[in-house]
């Protein structure tokens, strides 16, 4: 009858000092291995970025057409922001390394 608390204490100590650290270190190792984007993920992000740029260009075109048809229409400051963003993207793209291989840690 006195063995039950002793067994519970042993199991608790083993779980705390063996099981929990093993679990934490296992997942930390997994996160470090999978911490970078794969080539497929980077390609998908590039495609989504290109799609977003095309949609933004279409939106600017629609705003210009509506502004030409309706003098009371006032588009937001999107054109000025786009000029600033394009300048930033051009300077960033010249410094940007190619994404052909994965980063190693």
C-alpha positions in Angstrom: 0.0 0.0 0.0 2.9 2.4 0.6 4.3 1.7 -2.8 1.7 3.7 -4.7 2.9 7.2 -3.7 6.5 6.1 -4.3 5.7 4.9 -7.9 3.8 8.1 -8.6 6.8 10.2 -7.4 9.2 8.2 -9.6 7.0 8.6 -12.6 6.5 12.3 -11.9 10.3 12.9 -11.5 11.1 10.9 -14.7 8.4 12.8 -16.7 9.7 16.2 -15.4 13.5 15.6 -15.8 13.5 13.2 -18.8 10.3 13.4 -20.8 9.7 17.2 -20.7 13.3 18.1 -21.8 13.3 15.5 -24.5 10.0 16.9 -25.8 11.3 20.5 -25.8 14.6 19.6 -27.4 12.8 17.5 -30.1 10.6 20.3 -31.2 13.3 23.0 -31.0 15.4 20.8 -33.4 12.4 20.4 -35.7 11.8 24.1 -35.7 15.4 24.8 -36.6 15.4 22.3 -39.4 12.2 23.7 -40.9 12.8 27.3 -40.0 13.7 28.4 -43.6 11.4 28.6 -46.6 11.7 25.9 -49.2 12.4 26.7 -52.8 8.8 25.9 -53.7 7.5 28.3 -50.9 9.8 31.1 -52.2 8.6 30.5 -55.8 5.0 30.7 -54.6 5.7 33.9 -52.7 7.3 35.4 -55.8 4.3 34.5 -57.9 1.9 35.9 -55.3 4.0 39.1 -55.2 3.8 39.4 -59.0 0.1 38.8 -58.9 -0.4 41.5 -56.3 1.6 44.0 -58.4 -0.6 43.2 -61.5 -3.7 43.7 -59.4 -2.4 47.0 -58.1 -1.6 48.1 -61.6 -5.2 47.2 -62.7 -6.6 49.1 -59.7 -4.6 52.2 -60.7 -5.9 51.9 -64.3 -9.5 51.6 -63.1 -9.0 54.6 -60.8 -7.6 56.7 -63.7 -10.5 55.7 -66.0 -13.1 56.5 -63.3 -11.3 59.8 -62.6 -11.4 60.7 -66.3 -15.1 59.9 -66.5 -16.2 61.5 -63.3 -14.5 64.8 -62.2 -15.9 64.4 -58.7 -14.1 61.2 -58.1 -10.9 61.6 -56.1 -8.6 58.6 -55.9 -6.5 58.3 -52.9 -2.8 59.1 -52.9 -2.0 55.7 -54.4 0.0 57.2 -57.3 2.4 59.0 -55.0 2.7 55.9 -52.8 3.3 53.7 -55.8 6.1 55.9 -57.1 7.8 55.7 -53.7 7.2 51.9 -53.4 8.6 51.4 -57.0 11.7 53.3 -56.1 12.1 51.3 -53.0 11.5 48.0 -54.9 14.1 48.9 -57.6 16.7 49.7 -55.0 15.9 46.6 -53.1 15.8 44.3 -56.1 19.3 45.3 -57.2 20.7 44.3 -53.7 18.5 41.2 -53.4 20.4 37.9 -53.8 18.9 35.2 -56.0 16.7 32.7 -54.3 18.0 29.5 -55.8 19.2 27.7 -52.8 18.1 27.3 -49.2 19.8 29.1 -46.3 21.8 26.9 -44.0 21.9 27.4 -40.3 
